[in-house]
């Protein structure tokens, strides 16, 4: 569908012909690959002059939520925000929820991949999903070829069998090549997200909304007590020298840089890092595969950063803002935005068409469908600290995986408390 057609359909859903669409509308969001949002808005302007008044302001993703709160407090709020789902709880009372009468849940579920449900709370839909940045497994083609391993393992049972072959230990003790950058916290990027994926593969959602309260799902009523512990035990085993899967320690550079330097066979990273890896080492011969899965479940899961368009309550033109949000999340525009950003769309209909020009198109599509996120409390540094304490405690021997998981659940419950005191 042409962009102009998308505009006509989406506009008719939200505002009447007599409504003014010449008011300025400001969108805040993170910088995107190839200036994706700005390019899309420029394309839209070619088909509809109304978009001359729509602007996108790139904000530092590490400070955007604090900047938003300050802007709202000073009367300088944007109208829309392209937000990561990890910011939903901190921003919830600043956002307009879309009612289930305006957008029925069945329509939402039929339109977006399952992971987009993270934006759905008991009182409405807080953002319209646009695209997702899934956690995938990058692999070094040269190391795999040298080791005569044909492909990245799809399941963890095969994974643990192959890691020893991909790791090189000299002198019986010195690890000089790593099969996988797992096991530590400080020099492994995305440890929280990797562990989130492993925990969610056990069937645990980590945080859920129950009776209008946000609670941890780590120890739930169906007595899945040991399963999350297994995720911690599994992850930390790769830094244990007495284990056959030993493949990582604190002497390595940070995981992404070590992978780019051909010192690691596999690296768990996000789809958005494809261009980063190529920039670090233009000669790096790498592939991209889906994040491995458990053989003990019928549900395929990886972690994904979901990005959605949300309307701020402080917007001076919320109806127009909602119209624009629906345009940006509609199939034609969403596809264009996802292609520019180099990320898979969050829409089911867009994902039915794999980008044939992208060598990793199938992996990105499959991973987007598998992606899940969870409702994280603020501040993010405190959430990271929870995972850091758990991993470092197990590696140092001061905590068992069970104790580490129990303490993490308790700490997470404390961070969730402010969100359960809403009027």
N, C-alpha and C positions, 0 to 999 in steps of 0.2 A: 504494500500500500504506500502511495506517495505521502510525503510528509504533510502536504497540504490537506490530504484526506484525513489523516490522523488528527490534525488540528480541528477540523470541522466536527468530527465525531466527538472528540473529548470536550470541546467547548460547549457543544449542545447539551452535554450531560450535566454541566455545572452552572452555567450562567445564561441568562436570556439574551436575545439579540439586542435588547434596549440597554443592557448593562454596559458600563464604561469599561473598556479594556485598554485604556491609555494611561492608567496609573502606574507609577514605578513599582516594580516587584523585585526584591533583592533576595538572592539565594546564597547562603553560605555553605561551604563544603570543603573537603580536602583537595589538594592538588591531584589531578588525575593524569594518567599517562596520555601524552600527546594532546594535553589541554582539552580532554574529551568533552566536558560539559560546555565549555566556551565554544568549541567547534559546532556542537549540536545547536546551541542557541543561535549561532550565526546562520546555520542552515535553516532554522525555523524562521528567522527574520526575512529570508529571501522569499518565503511563501506567505508571510503574514506580518504586516507592518506593526501589529500590536506588540510583537516581541522586541521591538526597538527599546521598549521600556523595561525589559527583563534583563537583569545582570547577574553574573555569578562571581562571587568573591572567594578566592582561594584562601583558606585559613590553615594554620599549622594544626595538624590532627592531634598533636599532643596538648594543645591549649585551647582548641576550638570550643569546648564546653564551658570552660571558665570565661572565655571571651563572650560567649553567648549570654551567660548569666549577667555579666557586666553590662552588655549592650541593652539587655532587657531592663535592667535596673535604671539605666540612664535615658531610657526612651529612644534608643537607637537600634531597636531590634530589627533583624531581617524578617522577611515574610516566610521564608522556607529554609529548611536545612537539609542537606544531603548527609544523612547521619549513619554511622556505624551502629549496628544493633547493640553493641556493648555500652552505648551511651543512653539507651532507652530509659532505664530506671532513674538515673540522675536527672533526666530532662522531662520525665513523664508529666509533671504538673505544669510544665511550660508549653505543652503541645496540645493541639486540638485532636481529640480522638474522632475518627470517622465512625458514625453510628452504623450498626448492622442493618438499619433500614436503608441507609444511603448505599452501602455496599454489603450485600448479604454475604454471610460467611461462606456459603456454598460457592458463590461466585469467586470469592477470594481464594479458596482452596483449589478450585478448578483452574485458576489463572496462574498462580505462583507455585514454585517448588515448595516442598514441605518445610524446608528450613525457614522460609519466609514467615512462617507462623509465629516466629519470635516477636514480631511486631503486633501480634494480636493479644490483647489482654481482655479481662472480663467486661470492661466497659466500652470497648471499641477497638478500632484498628488505628494504630498510632503512626504508621508510615506505610507508604506504598513501595514495595521492594522494586529495585531497579536492576541491580546486578550483585554478584557474589564473588568473593575472592577465596577460592577453596584451598585448603591445605593438601598438597600433593607430595609425591616422592620424586625428587630429582635424582638421576643416576648418571654416573660417569661411564660413558660408552667404552672408553679405552680400557679402564680397569676391568669392566665386565668381559670385554673381549679377551684380554690377557689371561683372565681367570677361566675362560671358556664357559661362562654362564650366559645363557641366551637372553634372559629377560628378568625384569624386576619381579620378585615374588609377589603374588596377589594376596597371600594369607600369611598370618604370623607363624604358623607351623613351618612352612617352607622357608620363611624369612630367617628364623633362628638356625636352620640347617645351613644356609648359604653365607651368613655373616662371617663365620670363622674362615671360610675360604677367601673372603674379600678383605680380611684383615691380615696384616703382616707383623709378626712379633719376632724380633731378632734377639739373640743371646738369651732366649728363654724368658725375657722380661720386658724388653723395650718395644713398645708399640709404635711402629713407624708409619703404618698405613691403617686407616680405620675403615671398617665395613659400613658403619652407620654412626652418625653423630647423635647418640642417645646416651643417657645415663647420668649426666651432670645437669646443673642448672646454670651456673655462671657463664660458661662458654658455649652454651647451646641456645641458639635463637629459637623463640617460639615454644619454649618448654611448656608454658601454660596451655597453649593451644594444642600441642602434641598430647599432653596428658588429658586435656578435655576430650579429644577424639577417642583416646583409649578408654576413658571412663564411660563416655557415651556409647561406645561399642558394647559395653556390658548391659545396656538397657537403662542406664541412669541418666536423667536429664540435668543433673547437678543442682539447678534451681528451678522451682515450679511455682505457679500461682495456685493457691488452694484456699478456697473460702475467703477470697480477697486479701490473702496474705501471701507473702513471698517466703518460701521455706526451702531448705536444702533437701534434695532428693537422694542424698548419698546413702543414708540408712533409712530405708522406707519399710512400709508395713509388710511387704511380701518377702522380707528376710533375705534380701540380696546382700547381706553384710559383707561377705568375702569378696564379691566381684570387684568393687572399686579398689580394694586392697591389692588385688591381682594386677591391676593396671600400674600401680606404683611399684610393685615388686618386679614386674616385667620391665618397666622402663629403667629402673636403677640397676638391673642385672648387667647391663651393657658397660657399666663402669666398674664392675667387680672383677678384679684380676683372677679370682679362683673359678669364675664361670667360663664355660666354653665360648660364650658369646662376647666375651670381653673385647671391646673395640673402641673405647673412648676414655680419656682421662683429662685432668686439668692442664696438662702440658700442651695440648693442641690449641691452635688459634681458634677464634670464634668459628662456629660451625660453617657459616656461609663462606667465610674467607678460606677456611681449610678445604672446603669442597672446591672452590674456584681455583685453589692451588694444586688440585689433583692429589690431595692427601686423604680424601674421604670418598668412598664408593657411592654412598647414598646420603642425601640431605633432605630432610623434611622441611619444605618451605612453601610459600604461597605462590599461586599462579602469577601474581603481580611481580614476583622476583625474577621472572624469566629474563627481562631486559637488564635487570641489575647484574645478574650473573654474567651475561654476555658483555656488559660494560667492564666488569672487574677483570675478566679474562676473555678477550675476543677469540682466543684459540681453544677455549674450553669445549670439549666434545661431549655434550650432555643430552639426556633425554628426560622426558617427564612422564610419570606413570601415576595411576590412582594410588592413594594411601592404602596400604594393606589392611585386610579385614580379618576379623575373628572367624574361626571355623565353627564356633559354638553359638552362633546367632544367625537368624535368617535376614537380619536387617543390616544393610550396608551403610556405614556412617563415616564421614570425615568432618573435621571442623571447618567452618566457613565464616568469613567476615561478610555479613549481609549489610548492604547499603540500601537505604530507603529514603524517599522524599517525605518530609513531615511538615505540617503547617504549624507555625508558632502562634500561640494565643495572642501575643503582642503585635501580630500583623495588623496593619491598618486596613487591609483589604483581604480578609480571610477567604471569601468566596472566590475571588480571582486567583488567589494563591492556590486554592484547592483545584481549580480548573487547570492551572499550570502543572500542578503535581500529577494530575491524571494524564495530561498530555505526555509528560516526561516518562511516565511509567507505562504508557500504551505500547503495543507491540512494535509498531514501526519505529518510533523514536527510541524505545528501549533497546532495540536491536542495534540501531545506529550508535547509541551511546556506549553500549557494551563493546561493539567492534572497535570504536575509537580508543576506548580505555584498555583494550586487550584482555577483557574479563568476560566470563560467561554471563548471560542475562539471567535474571531470577524468574523469568516467565517461561511457563511450560511450552507455549506455542512457539516461542523463539528458539528454544532448545531442540525442537524437532528438526531444525535445519542446522547441521554441523558445518562450520566454516571450512570448506574444502581447501582453502589456501593456507590454512594454519596447520602446520605439521602436528601440533598437539591438540587439535580441535576436538577429537573424540575424548581425550582425557579430560579436557576442561569441561565438556558437556556432562560426562559421566560424573565428574567430581562435584559439579554444581548441583546435580540431582541428589547426590548423597550428602550434601553439606548440611550441617546443623550448627546452631549457635545456642548460647544460654544467656540468661538475664544476669548481667554482672553488676554488682553494686559499685559505688565509687568510694574512695578514689581507686583508680586502676593500680596505682603503686601498692596499695594495701592488698589487693587481690594477688598481685604478683608475689608479694611477700609471703602469702599463705603457701603458694606452690614452692617458693624458694625454701621455706622452713621445712616443708615436707621432704623434698628431695635431699637437701643437705643433711637433714637429720638421719635419713635412711643410709645415705652414703657414708656418713661418719660413724654410724653404728649407735647413735644416741636414741634413735627411734625405730620401732618396728613399723612395717608398712601399715599394720592395723592401727597402731597408736597415731601414726602420722595422718591417716585418713580421718580418725576420730577428731584429732585436734583441728584439722583443716575444716571439717564440717562445723565445729564449734565456732571457729574464727569467722567463717563465712556467715553463720547465723547472726553474729554480732554486727557485721557490716550490713546485713539486710534489715536490721531493726528499724532504722529511720524510715524505710519505705513502707513499713507496716503501721505507721502512726498517722496516716493521712486522714483528714476529716471526712 
